[in-house]
Amino acid sequence: MSKLTATLHGFYVKNGRNVYRYLVNGTKEALEAYEEAQGSNHRVYENPEDSNDKLNGTPLFFSTRPEGKNINLEVTPNAKVIIAKDVVAVMEQDMMFQDKVSSELAKIAAQQQAIRMKLVGQPA
C-alpha cells in the first residue's frame, strides 16, 4: 500500500454539504499510485490569481467529513484511496464513547427506579 499524508486546506459547500479539501503529499511513487487510483476524479490545486503559487499542482483529496487537520491516506492494493486510521486510537475512542453511554444509561435507570418507587408509595 502506498502511504500519503494530507493537510486540511479549507472547505466549501456543495449541494448543501460541507466538502473538506486536503493537500496530498508523499513520495513520487505514492503520488503516482494516488493519481492512478483517483482516475478521472484526480484533481490538483490551482490558484488562478497566482500562477507562481508553490501549491499549484499539489494533488487534492476531498471528504464530506472533517477528518482532522492532518490525516494519513493509503492506496490499497485494489487501487482504492482510504483514510488510514490508527486502529488502537479508534478502539480507544469507541471505548470512551461506550463508557459515556453506559454512564448515561445508568443515570437514566436510577432516575426511572426513583420514579417507580415514588409511584408505588415506597420511600426512595
KADA-V846267 format. One record per residue. SS is DSSP state (2 for helix, 1 for strand, 0 for the rest). Layout:
ss=SS
ss=SS
This chain:
ss=0
ss=1
ss=1
ss=1
ss=1
ss=1
ss=1
ss=1
ss=1
ss=1
ss=1
ss=1
ss=1
ss=1
ss=0
ss=0
ss=1
ss=1
ss=1
ss=1
ss=1
ss=1
ss=1
ss=1
ss=1
ss=0
ss=0
ss=2
ss=2
ss=2
ss=2
ss=2
ss=2
ss=2
ss=2
ss=2
ss=2
ss=2
ss=2
ss=2
ss=2
ss=0
ss=0
ss=1
ss=0
ss=0
ss=0
ss=0
ss=0
ss=0
ss=0
ss=0
ss=0
ss=0
ss=0
ss=0
ss=0
ss=0
ss=1
ss=1
ss=1
ss=1
ss=1
ss=0
ss=0
ss=0
ss=0
ss=0
ss=0
ss=1
ss=1
ss=1
ss=1
ss=1
ss=1
ss=0
ss=0
ss=0
ss=0
ss=0
ss=1
ss=1
ss=1
ss=1
ss=0
ss=0
ss=2
ss=2
ss=2
ss=2
ss=2
ss=2
ss=2
ss=2
ss=2
ss=2
ss=2
ss=2
ss=2
ss=2
ss=2
ss=2
ss=2
ss=2
ss=2
ss=2
ss=2
ss=2
ss=2
ss=2
ss=2
ss=2
ss=2
ss=2
ss=2
ss=2
ss=2
ss=2
ss=2
ss=0
ss=0
ss=0
ss=0
ss=0
